Amino acid sequence: MMSSIIQALNLTKKYGDLSAVDGIDFDISKGETFGFLGPNGAGKTTTMKMIYCFIEPTSGILTVQDLHVINDRRRIKSYLGVVPQDDSLDPDLTVYGNLITYSR
């Protein structure tokens, strides 16, 4: 049986009245290749930002390696490597921490 690496249950992100991510569910297993597909504005980038703890979900449950994205931000960030589409540094990390994160 494969273990879950990332799991979302009723994951939602709102900006005022705008629902950027509206109650999505997914489960990514260890070793699985997974992709988000959809048109511009579908919430793909917002979902990725929640996974790597750059923004917090409005509601729902989102875990990475059984760690909650709100309560365990630093531990999650230590496991992930991210290559963003824009130049942006994570304010929760030191310069060295950002270099390590991007280099993974």
N, C-alpha and C positions, 0 to 999 in steps of 0.2 A: 504494500500500500504506500502511495506517495504522500509525503508530508507537505502541508501547505506552507508556502513561503510568504505569500501576500494574500490577504483575504479582506474583502469589503462586503459589508452587509448594510443595505439601505443607505449607502454613502451619499451625502448631500452637501453641496456648497452653494450658498446664496450670497449675493451681493445686493442688499436691499431687497427689492421685489424680483430681481433677476435670479433665476435658478441656473447656475452654470453647470452643476452636476445634480441630477434629480433622482435620488434613490436607487443608485445602481448596485448590483451585486456581482461579484466575481471572486474566483478562487484560483490562484496560480500555484501549481505544485512544483516542487523541486525538480529541476531538469526540464521543465516544460518551456516551450517558446510561446510567448503570448504577445499580442499586439492590440492596440486600440485603433479602431478604424472609425471614421465618420467625417462629416463635412466640417468646415470651419464653424466654430461656435458650438460644437457638440460636447465640449468638456474634456477633451483628451489631455490638453496641457494642464488644465486645472487639476485633473485626477492625478497626473504625474507629480505635480507640485505638492499635493497632499501626501502621496506615497513617500517622497523624500523629505517630508516635514518642513517644506518651505512655507506652506500655509496650512491652517487648521481646518478640518471639516466643520461644517455648521452642525451636522448631526450624522448619525449612523456610526458604524464601527469599522475601523480600518486598522489592521495589524500587519506588521512586517516581522517575520520570524517570531510570531506569537507575542510581539511587543506592540503596545498601543501607541499610535503616532502622536498622541498628545502627551502622554505620561513618560514616554521613553525616547524622546527626540534624539538625544545625544547618542544613545546606543544604536539606534536605527541608522543614524548618519554615519556611524563608524563602520557599518556593514555595506553601505551603498556607495557606488561610484556614479556620478551624474555628469553628463555632458549637455548643458543647457543650450537652447537655440539662440540665446542672447548672452552677452557677457554680464554675469551677475555673481556677486560673492555672497555666501551665506553669512549673515551677521552673527549667528550663534557660534561660528567657528573662528579660530585664529587664522592668520594668513597661512601658516604652515598647515593647519587643518583643512583649509580650502584647497591648498595645493595637493594634499594627499587625497582628498575626496575626488577632485577632478582627474587626478592621475590614475586612480583605480580603474 
